[in-house]
Amino acid sequence: HLTANSDIMVFNGKLFTDVNIEQVFRFHRERNAAVTMVLRANPAKAAFREILCEEGLVIGFGEGREPKGENPLLFTGIHVLSPEVIEKIPPGNSDTIRDIYPPFIDAKRVHAFIDDSKFWWEFSTLQRYVDLHLEARAEGLTDRNTISPDARIAPGAELENCIIWANSEIPDNCELN
């Protein structure tokens, strides 16, 4: 039940994860945080802006999308905001991390929840989308094919390890793998 005094979780829509959101909310409330950012290790130094932390608090952000730290952390796209933060978000467009969080970071009110769940995939690019499906298949999380409900597949078509997009049409006697 959401009230004016409720914390809210913001969860980017381009994610696939098994993060325990109950645990994140509990962490947020136990610390009386203004913001809790869910972070995870980025040992491959993938092209995500590095999040700088000290003693469990977010203290800033790296420059650009090339992590420089020895053990960089990345923002997962999941955060919990308290009502005091929500009140600071102006109507229209804003970037919470750039425009809203700095005073809360300065006040040591932005906490870092380090996520160690098994799955976290962010698929904002076509390559990441394809990689997500391939890895999910390798983990046994999906069938051998991923087919949009809007795709039209002829009965005689044979598909193996395919990702078929919306509005695609696969003709009879076609073999794809």
PyRosetta script that sets phi, psi and omega in degrees:
from pyrosetta import init, pose_from_sequence

init()
pose = pose_from_sequence("HLTANSDIMVFNGKLFTDVNIEQVFRFHRERNAAVTMVLRANPAKAAFREILCEEGLVIGFGEGREPKGENPLLFTGIHVLSPEVIEKIPPGNSDTIRDIYPPFIDAKRVHAFIDDSKFWWEFSTLQRYVDLHLEARAEGLTDRNTISPDARIAPGAELENCIIWANSEIPDNCELN")
pose.set_psi(1, 118.2)
pose.set_omega(1, -177.1)
pose.set_phi(2, -91.9)
pose.set_psi(2, 127.1)
pose.set_omega(2, 175.2)
pose.set_phi(3, -125.9)
pose.set_psi(3, 176.2)
pose.set_omega(3, 178.5)
pose.set_phi(4, -63.6)
pose.set_psi(4, -17.5)
pose.set_omega(4, -179.5)
pose.set_phi(5, -105.2)
pose.set_psi(5, 18.4)
pose.set_omega(5, -177.0)
pose.set_phi(6, -93.9)
pose.set_psi(6, 141.7)
pose.set_omega(6, 167.2)
pose.set_phi(7, -73.6)
pose.set_psi(7, 147.7)
pose.set_omega(7, 175.2)
pose.set_phi(8, -125.7)
pose.set_psi(8, 151.0)
pose.set_omega(8, 175.3)
pose.set_phi(9, -104.3)
pose.set_psi(9, 133.2)
pose.set_omega(9, 173.9)
pose.set_phi(10, -106.3)
pose.set_psi(10, 127.7)
pose.set_omega(10, -173.9)
pose.set_phi(11, -132.2)
pose.set_psi(11, 107.4)
pose.set_omega(11, -179.5)
pose.set_phi(12, -54.4)
pose.set_psi(12, 138.8)
pose.set_omega(12, -176.2)
pose.set_phi(13, -74.8)
pose.set_psi(13, -8.3)
pose.set_omega(13, -177.1)
pose.set_phi(14, -101.3)
pose.set_psi(14, 35.7)
pose.set_omega(14, -177.0)
pose.set_phi(15, -120.7)
pose.set_psi(15, 151.9)
pose.set_omega(15, 167.7)
pose.set_phi(16, -131.2)
pose.set_psi(16, 116.3)
pose.set_omega(16, -175.9)
pose.set_phi(17, -153.6)
pose.set_psi(17, 162.8)
pose.set_omega(17, 173.5)
pose.set_phi(18, -118.0)
pose.set_psi(18, 26.6)
pose.set_omega(18, 178.5)
pose.set_phi(19, -57.1)
pose.set_psi(19, 141.7)
pose.set_omega(19, -178.7)
pose.set_phi(20, -84.9)
pose.set_psi(20, 98.8)
pose.set_omega(20, -175.0)
pose.set_phi(21, -69.1)
pose.set_psi(21, -29.0)
pose.set_omega(21, 175.7)
pose.set_phi(22, -63.2)
pose.set_psi(22, -40.7)
pose.set_omega(22, 178.3)
pose.set_phi(23, -65.2)
pose.set_psi(23, -38.4)
pose.set_omega(23, 178.2)
pose.set_phi(24, -64.4)
pose.set_psi(24, -46.7)
pose.set_omega(24, 178.3)
pose.set_phi(25, -60.6)
pose.set_psi(25, -43.1)
pose.set_omega(25, -179.9)
pose.set_phi(26, -61.6)
pose.set_psi(26, -45.6)
pose.set_omega(26, 177.8)
pose.set_phi(27, -57.0)
pose.set_psi(27, -47.9)
pose.set_omega(27, -178.7)
pose.set_phi(28, -58.9)
pose.set_psi(28, -47.6)
pose.set_omega(28, -176.1)
pose.set_phi(29, -72.1)
pose.set_psi(29, -36.9)
pose.set_omega(29, 179.1)
pose.set_phi(30, -62.7)
pose.set_psi(30, -29.2)
pose.set_omega(30, -178.4)
pose.set_phi(31, -96.4)
pose.set_psi(31, -2.1)
pose.set_omega(31, -176.2)
pose.set_phi(32, 50.6)
pose.set_psi(32, 44.5)
pose.set_omega(32, -176.9)
pose.set_phi(33, -75.8)
pose.set_psi(33, 148.7)
pose.set_omega(33, 169.9)
pose.set_phi(34, -77.3)
pose.set_psi(34, -41.9)
pose.set_omega(34, 179.2)
pose.set_phi(35, -137.2)
pose.set_psi(35, 139.5)
pose.set_omega(35, 167.1)
pose.set_phi(36, -120.0)
pose.set_psi(36, 120.7)
pose.set_omega(36, 176.7)
pose.set_phi(37, -101.1)
pose.set_psi(37, 127.7)
pose.set_omega(37, 177.1)
pose.set_phi(38, -85.7)
pose.set_psi(38, 119.9)
pose.set_omega(38, -177.1)
pose.set_phi(39, -119.5)
pose.set_psi(39, 162.3)
pose.set_omega(39, 172.5)
pose.set_phi(40, -147.7)
pose.set_psi(40, 159.1)
pose.set_omega(40, -180.0)
pose.set_phi(41, -62.4)
pose.set_psi(41, 147.0)
pose.set_omega(41, 178.9)
pose.set_phi(42, -128.5)
pose.set_psi(42, 63.9)
pose.set_omega(42, -175.5)
pose.set_phi(43, -63.1)
pose.set_psi(43, -27.8)
pose.set_omega(43, 178.8)
pose.set_phi(44, -80.3)
pose.set_psi(44, -4.6)
pose.set_omega(44, -178.1)
pose.set_phi(45, 53.9)
pose.set_psi(45, 44.7)
pose.set_omega(45, 176.1)
pose.set_phi(46, -59.7)
pose.set_psi(46, 157.8)
pose.set_omega(46, -173.5)
pose.set_phi(47, -72.5)
pose.set_psi(47, 74.4)
pose.set_omega(47, 173.9)
pose.set_phi(48, -131.8)
pose.set_psi(48, 143.6)
pose.set_omega(48, 178.7)
pose.set_phi(49, -59.8)
pose.set_psi(49, 130.6)
pose.set_omega(49, -179.6)
pose.set_phi(50, -73.2)
pose.set_psi(50, 138.6)
pose.set_omega(50, 176.3)
pose.set_phi(51, -104.0)
pose.set_psi(51, 126.0)
pose.set_omega(51, -177.3)
pose.set_phi(52, -94.7)
pose.set_psi(52, 129.5)
pose.set_omega(52, -176.4)
pose.set_phi(53, -130.9)
pose.set_psi(53, 154.1)
pose.set_omega(53, 175.2)
pose.set_phi(54, -149.7)
pose.set_psi(54, 124.0)
pose.set_omega(54, 178.1)
pose.set_phi(55, 51.9)
pose.set_psi(55, 42.0)
pose.set_omega(55, 176.0)
pose.set_phi(56, 81.0)
pose.set_psi(56, 5.1)
pose.set_omega(56, 179.1)
pose.set_phi(57, -115.3)
pose.set_psi(57, 145.3)
pose.set_omega(57, 173.3)
pose.set_phi(58, -77.7)
pose.set_psi(58, 127.2)
pose.set_omega(58, -179.1)
pose.set_phi(59, -114.4)
pose.set_psi(59, -6.2)
pose.set_omega(59, 178.3)
pose.set_phi(60, 163.2)
pose.set_psi(60, -168.4)
pose.set_omega(60, -174.3)
pose.set_phi(61, -134.2)
pose.set_psi(61, 144.6)
pose.set_omega(61, 176.0)
pose.set_phi(62, -69.1)
pose.set_psi(62, 168.7)
pose.set_omega(62, 178.3)
pose.set_phi(63, -88.7)
pose.set_psi(63, 133.8)
pose.set_omega(63, 176.5)
pose.set_phi(64, 64.0)
pose.set_psi(64, -161.9)
pose.set_omega(64, -176.6)
pose.set_phi(65, -109.6)
pose.set_psi(65, 20.4)
pose.set_omega(65, 176.7)
pose.set_phi(66, -113.7)
pose.set_psi(66, 102.5)
pose.set_omega(66, -179.6)
pose.set_phi(67, -60.1)
pose.set_psi(67, 136.8)
pose.set_omega(67, -177.9)
pose.set_phi(68, -107.9)
pose.set_psi(68, -24.2)
pose.set_omega(68, -175.9)
pose.set_phi(69, -67.9)
pose.set_psi(69, 162.3)
pose.set_omega(69, -179.6)
pose.set_phi(70, -68.2)
pose.set_psi(70, -39.6)
pose.set_omega(70, 179.1)
pose.set_phi(71, -127.7)
pose.set_psi(71, 71.6)
pose.set_omega(71, -173.2)
pose.set_phi(72, -68.9)
pose.set_psi(72, 151.4)
pose.set_omega(72, 174.9)
pose.set_phi(73, -113.9)
pose.set_psi(73, 147.2)
pose.set_omega(73, 175.7)
pose.set_phi(74, -120.7)
pose.set_psi(74, 153.0)
pose.set_omega(74, 177.1)
pose.set_phi(75, -81.7)
pose.set_psi(75, 130.1)
pose.set_omega(75, -175.1)
pose.set_phi(76, -81.9)
pose.set_psi(76, -11.2)
pose.set_omega(76, -174.1)
pose.set_phi(77, 90.2)
pose.set_psi(77, 11.8)
pose.set_omega(77, 179.1)
pose.set_phi(78, -122.3)
pose.set_psi(78, 125.6)
pose.set_omega(78, 176.3)
pose.set_phi(79, -148.6)
pose.set_psi(79, 156.5)
pose.set_omega(79, 177.4)
pose.set_phi(80, -114.7)
pose.set_psi(80, 132.2)
pose.set_omega(80, -178.2)
pose.set_phi(81, -117.6)
pose.set_psi(81, 136.1)
pose.set_omega(81, 175.2)
pose.set_phi(82, -84.0)
pose.set_psi(82, 163.6)
pose.set_omega(82, 179.2)
pose.set_phi(83, -55.9)
pose.set_psi(83, -34.2)
pose.set_omega(83, -179.6)
pose.set_phi(84, -64.8)
pose.set_psi(84, -29.4)
pose.set_omega(84, 177.1)
pose.set_phi(85, -77.7)
pose.set_psi(85, -43.8)
pose.set_omega(85, -179.7)
pose.set_phi(86, -57.4)
pose.set_psi(86, -38.8)
pose.set_omega(86, 179.1)
pose.set_phi(87, -62.1)
pose.set_psi(87, -25.7)
pose.set_omega(87, -177.2)
pose.set_phi(88, -84.6)
pose.set_psi(88, -9.4)
pose.set_omega(88, -178.5)
pose.set_phi(89, -81.1)
pose.set_psi(89, 117.1)
pose.set_omega(89, -177.0)
pose.set_phi(90, -77.0)
pose.set_psi(90, 161.0)
pose.set_omega(90, 173.6)
pose.set_phi(91, -61.8)
pose.set_psi(91, 152.0)
pose.set_omega(91, 179.1)
pose.set_phi(92, 90.4)
pose.set_psi(92, -160.2)
pose.set_omega(92, -176.5)
pose.set_phi(93, -82.8)
pose.set_psi(93, 138.0)
pose.set_omega(93, 171.4)
pose.set_phi(94, -158.3)
pose.set_psi(94, 159.6)
pose.set_omega(94, 176.6)
pose.set_phi(95, -109.8)
pose.set_psi(95, 110.0)
pose.set_omega(95, -174.4)
pose.set_phi(96, -57.6)
pose.set_psi(96, -41.8)
pose.set_omega(96, -176.4)
pose.set_phi(97, -67.0)
pose.set_psi(97, -44.0)
pose.set_omega(97, -177.8)
pose.set_phi(98, -82.1)
pose.set_psi(98, -40.7)
pose.set_omega(98, -170.8)
pose.set_phi(99, -96.6)
pose.set_psi(99, -29.9)
pose.set_omega(99, -171.3)
pose.set_phi(100, -107.9)
pose.set_psi(100, -39.4)
pose.set_omega(100, -171.8)
pose.set_phi(101, -73.4)
pose.set_psi(101, -30.4)
pose.set_omega(101, -174.1)
pose.set_phi(102, -49.3)
pose.set_psi(102, -47.1)
pose.set_omega(102, 179.1)
pose.set_phi(103, -65.7)
pose.set_psi(103, -30.5)
pose.set_omega(103, 177.7)
pose.set_phi(104, -73.3)
pose.set_psi(104, -33.5)
pose.set_omega(104, 174.3)
pose.set_phi(105, -65.0)
pose.set_psi(105, -46.8)
pose.set_omega(105, 179.2)
pose.set_phi(106, -58.8)
pose.set_psi(106, -34.4)
pose.set_omega(106, 179.8)
pose.set_phi(107, -85.0)
pose.set_psi(107, 5.6)
pose.set_omega(107, -179.8)
pose.set_phi(108, 58.4)
pose.set_psi(108, 44.7)
pose.set_omega(108, -178.4)
pose.set_phi(109, -116.8)
pose.set_psi(109, 6.0)
pose.set_omega(109, 177.6)
pose.set_phi(110, -106.7)
pose.set_psi(110, 110.0)
pose.set_omega(110, -175.6)
pose.set_phi(111, -96.7)
pose.set_psi(111, 152.2)
pose.set_omega(111, -178.9)
pose.set_phi(112, -107.4)
pose.set_psi(112, 114.2)
pose.set_omega(112, 172.5)
pose.set_phi(113, -96.1)
pose.set_psi(113, 113.9)
pose.set_omega(113, -178.6)
pose.set_phi(114, -88.5)
pose.set_psi(114, 116.5)
pose.set_omega(114, -175.5)
pose.set_phi(115, -90.2)
pose.set_psi(115, 128.3)
pose.set_omega(115, 176.1)
pose.set_phi(116, -119.9)
pose.set_psi(116, 24.4)
pose.set_omega(116, 178.3)
pose.set_phi(117, -63.8)
pose.set_psi(117, 160.1)
pose.set_omega(117, -175.1)
pose.set_phi(118, -68.0)
pose.set_psi(118, -42.4)
pose.set_omega(118, -172.7)
pose.set_phi(119, -110.9)
pose.set_psi(119, 131.4)
pose.set_omega(119, 168.4)
pose.set_phi(120, -156.5)
pose.set_psi(120, 113.5)
pose.set_omega(120, 176.1)
pose.set_phi(121, -131.3)
pose.set_psi(121, 133.3)
pose.set_omega(121, 176.4)
pose.set_phi(122, -113.2)
pose.set_psi(122, 124.3)
pose.set_omega(122, -173.1)
pose.set_phi(123, -124.6)
pose.set_psi(123, 67.5)
pose.set_omega(123, 178.5)
pose.set_phi(124, -90.4)
pose.set_psi(124, -4.9)
pose.set_omega(124, 175.6)
pose.set_phi(125, -122.4)
pose.set_psi(125, 159.4)
pose.set_omega(125, 178.4)
pose.set_phi(126, -59.5)
pose.set_psi(126, -42.4)
pose.set_omega(126, -179.2)
pose.set_phi(127, -62.9)
pose.set_psi(127, -42.6)
pose.set_omega(127, 178.3)
pose.set_phi(128, -65.2)
pose.set_psi(128, -36.1)
pose.set_omega(128, 177.9)
pose.set_phi(129, -62.2)
pose.set_psi(129, -47.9)
pose.set_omega(129, 179.0)
pose.set_phi(130, -63.5)
pose.set_psi(130, -46.1)
pose.set_omega(130, 179.9)
pose.set_phi(131, -60.0)
pose.set_psi(131, -38.6)
pose.set_omega(131, 177.5)
pose.set_phi(132, -57.8)
pose.set_psi(132, -48.8)
pose.set_omega(132, -178.4)
pose.set_phi(133, -65.6)
pose.set_psi(133, -40.4)
pose.set_omega(133, 179.6)
pose.set_phi(134, -65.5)
pose.set_psi(134, -43.7)
pose.set_omega(134, 179.3)
pose.set_phi(135, -68.7)
pose.set_psi(135, -39.7)
pose.set_omega(135, 178.1)
pose.set_phi(136, -61.6)
pose.set_psi(136, -39.3)
pose.set_omega(136, 176.9)
pose.set_phi(137, -64.8)
pose.set_psi(137, -43.2)
pose.set_omega(137, -180.0)
pose.set_phi(138, -63.2)
pose.set_psi(138, -31.4)
pose.set_omega(138, 178.7)
pose.set_phi(139, -82.9)
pose.set_psi(139, -4.4)
pose.set_omega(139, -179.7)
pose.set_phi(140, 77.8)
pose.set_psi(140, 21.3)
pose.set_omega(140, -178.2)
pose.set_phi(141, -88.4)
pose.set_psi(141, -17.1)
pose.set_omega(141, -179.7)
pose.set_phi(142, -134.6)
pose.set_psi(142, 166.8)
pose.set_omega(142, 175.1)
pose.set_phi(143, -68.1)
pose.set_psi(143, 178.4)
pose.set_omega(143, -178.6)
pose.set_phi(144, -69.5)
pose.set_psi(144, -16.9)
pose.set_omega(144, 177.9)
pose.set_phi(145, -130.7)
pose.set_psi(145, 149.4)
pose.set_omega(145, 172.3)
pose.set_phi(146, -118.2)
pose.set_psi(146, 114.2)
pose.set_omega(146, -173.0)
pose.set_phi(147, -125.2)
pose.set_psi(147, 126.1)
pose.set_omega(147, 176.7)
pose.set_phi(148, -63.1)
pose.set_psi(148, 142.7)
pose.set_omega(148, 177.4)
pose.set_phi(149, -61.2)
pose.set_psi(149, -21.4)
pose.set_omega(149, -179.4)
pose.set_phi(150, -86.6)
pose.set_psi(150, -5.9)
pose.set_omega(150, -179.7)
pose.set_phi(151, -75.6)
pose.set_psi(151, 150.2)
pose.set_omega(151, 177.6)
pose.set_phi(152, -114.4)
pose.set_psi(152, 114.3)
pose.set_omega(152, -177.2)
pose.set_phi(153, -113.6)
pose.set_psi(153, 119.4)
pose.set_omega(153, 178.5)
pose.set_phi(154, -66.3)
pose.set_psi(154, 147.8)
pose.set_omega(154, -177.1)
pose.set_phi(155, -57.5)
pose.set_psi(155, -31.0)
pose.set_omega(155, -177.8)
pose.set_phi(156, -90.1)
pose.set_psi(156, 3.4)
pose.set_omega(156, 179.1)
pose.set_phi(157, -77.9)
pose.set_psi(157, 144.2)
pose.set_omega(157, 178.1)
pose.set_phi(158, -118.6)
pose.set_psi(158, 123.5)
pose.set_omega(158, -177.7)
pose.set_phi(159, -120.3)
pose.set_psi(159, 138.7)
pose.set_omega(159, 177.4)
pose.set_phi(160, -143.0)
pose.set_psi(160, 118.7)
pose.set_omega(160, 178.8)
pose.set_phi(161, 56.8)
pose.set_psi(161, 51.7)
pose.set_omega(161, -177.4)
pose.set_phi(162, -117.3)
pose.set_psi(162, 151.6)
pose.set_omega(162, 169.4)
pose.set_phi(163, -115.4)
pose.set_psi(163, 114.8)
pose.set_omega(163, -175.9)
pose.set_phi(164, -109.9)
pose.set_psi(164, 121.1)
pose.set_omega(164, -173.9)
pose.set_phi(165, -78.7)
pose.set_psi(165, 166.1)
pose.set_omega(165, 176.9)
pose.set_phi(166, -58.7)
pose.set_psi(166, 143.5)
pose.set_omega(166, 177.8)
pose.set_phi(167, 65.7)
pose.set_psi(167, 12.0)
pose.set_omega(167, 175.1)
pose.set_phi(168, -75.4)
pose.set_psi(168, 153.0)
pose.set_omega(168, 176.8)
pose.set_phi(169, -131.3)
pose.set_psi(169, 120.8)
pose.set_omega(169, -179.7)
pose.set_phi(170, -109.8)
pose.set_psi(170, 116.4)
pose.set_omega(170, -175.0)
pose.set_phi(171, -76.1)
pose.set_psi(171, 166.9)
pose.set_omega(171, 177.5)
pose.set_phi(172, -59.8)
pose.set_psi(172, 149.3)
pose.set_omega(172, 177.6)
pose.set_phi(173, 62.5)
pose.set_psi(173, 19.5)
pose.set_omega(173, 177.7)
pose.set_phi(174, -93.9)
pose.set_psi(174, 134.9)
pose.set_omega(174, 177.0)
pose.set_phi(175, -116.0)
pose.set_psi(175, 122.6)
pose.set_omega(175, 179.1)
pose.set_phi(176, -124.9)
pose.set_psi(176, 135.5)
pose.set_omega(176, 172.0)
pose.set_phi(177, -155.3)
pose.dump_pdb("model.pdb")
